[in-house]
Amino acid sequence: MSMGKARDHGEMEKRRLKAAKCFERGLGAAEVARKLGVRRQSAHEWKKAWEAGGKESLQSSGPAGPKSRLSALQQQQLVDALLEGPQASGYATDVWTLPRVRALISKQTGEVYHASHVSRLLRGLGFSCQRPERRAIERNEAQIEHWKRVEWPAIKKKRAAKSARSSSSTSQA
């Protein structure tokens, strides 16, 4: 499955309404298809719908698929809770995981989502998956920098200034 660009339902509706105006002026489906840069099949379907139900039949019904089970208010409450962080919700670490978000949704709204759908819901709310850096909490950046600049160069093996010839040397002196 390829991920194409997102459909702009508003632009698609404008195109269909332009087609309706063309049909009102007596243009045929093939001519409308050429004029609007769409497939003839689409123009024929639009004309059939226009003949059956008029201009209103060509208006957008919005994106396909089921409507969200969360209301706009519930979605905003979820966003607010996510932005407060997991520790504000009682977790020991400051990392949101899908199971944690799923539990939060269930606790706040009573809606139970499948774990794989939680990531889709989060993407729809403008969040993205990010992996935390694997660093110790006790990490001391100043000590690490000192070790890199001072201690490591002091213990690093230095190359000899001039080494003796190898016994496998091919040149003859």
N, C-alpha and C positions, 0 to 999 in steps of 0.2 A: 504494500500500500504506500503510495507516495503522498507526501504532504504538500499540496498545492497552496496557492495563496488563499487567504480567507475570503469568503464571499461577502460582498458589500450589498446587503439586501436593499438598501436605499437606492443605490445606483441601478440595481437590477429592476426595481420597481419603476424608476424613471424611464428606463428603456422600454419597458412594457407599455407605459402610459403614452410614450411617444408613438409606439406602434398603434395604439388605440386611435390616436389623432389621425394617423395615416389611413387607418381602416375607415374612419369617418369621412375622409376625403375621397374614398373609393379606390385606394391603392390595393393591389393584391398582395398576398403573403410573400411571394417570391421577391417582389419589388421592395417590400418592407425589410425583408431579410438582407438584401443588398445594401439598402440605405443605412440600416442600423448596424451592419457588420455581424449578423448572427446567422445561425444555421437556418435553412429553409424550414426544417422540421419544427424548430422552436416558433418561428413566425406563423406556421400553419396552426400549431397548438394554441397560440395566442389569439389568432383570428377566430378559431372555433369557440374559445372561451368568451371572447368579446361578443360574438354573435349570440351566444346563449345567455350571458349575464351582463353585458355592457362593460363600461370602463371599470366598475367596481370589482369585476371578476379578475382583473389583472393587477389589483393591488396586492402588496406583500402581506403574507400572514406571519412574517417573522422567520427566524431561524428554525430549521427542522429539528426534530428530536424532542424528548420530553423536557418539560419545564423543571426548573430546580425545585427540589423539595424544601429548600430553605428560603424563607422570605427575605426581602431586602434588609429588613431590620436584623434578622438572625445572621445574615451574611456579614453585616457590619459589626455585630457583636463578636462574631468569630474572628474577624480581622483585628479588632481591638484586643481580644485575648491573646492572639498570636503575637501581636506587637509588644505586649507586656512581657512576653517571654515565658518559657516553661516553668521557671522557678516561681513565678507569681501564681501558677496553677498547682504548685505543690510538688514539682519534680526536683530531684537533687541536682541535676545537671542542666545547663543552659542550652540544650539542643532539642529542637523539635524533630520528632520522628513521625512517620505516618501512623503507627499505632497510637502514639500519644495524641496526635491531632484527631484521629478517629474517636478516641475516648473523650476528648474535649467536646467534639460535636455531639456525641451521644449524651454527655452530661448537660450541655447547654440547651439542646433542642429536643432531645428524645429520639432524634433520627439516627438510625444505624446504617452507616455506609459500609460497603465492601472496601477493603483496604486499597485495592487498585483504583477505586473511584475517587478516593480521597486526594490523590495526586492531581487528577483532572480538575477536581473542585478547587484545589489550591492554585493551579495554573489559571483558572478562570477568575480567581480573585487577585491575580497579579503577583503571586509568589512563585519562586523558582527553586528547584532542588539544588542544594549546595552541600558540599562535604566539609565538615570541620577540619581544621588543620590538626594533625596528630602531634601535638606538643604537650609536654608535661606542664602542669600548672606551676610547679616549683621552678620552672626555667628562669635563669637569671641572665638576661641578654648582655649585661655589662661584663660578667665573668666569662661568658662565652667569647666575647670580642677580645678580651684580654688574653685568653688562652690562644686564640687564633693568631694574634699579632705578636705575642711575646713568648709564650711557653712552647708552642708548636715549632716555630722556627729554631728554637734553641735545641730541641731534641730530634729534629728531623735530620736524617742522615745526609751529610754533605758529600758531594762528589769530590773525589780527590783531584788536586790541581793538575798533576800530570802522572799518569799511571805508566807502569812498565809495560813493555810490549807483550802481547799475548804469545803463548807458545805456538799458537796455530797461525801465526803471521805468515803470509805468503811472500812478502817482499824479502829480498836477501840484501843484507848489508855488506 
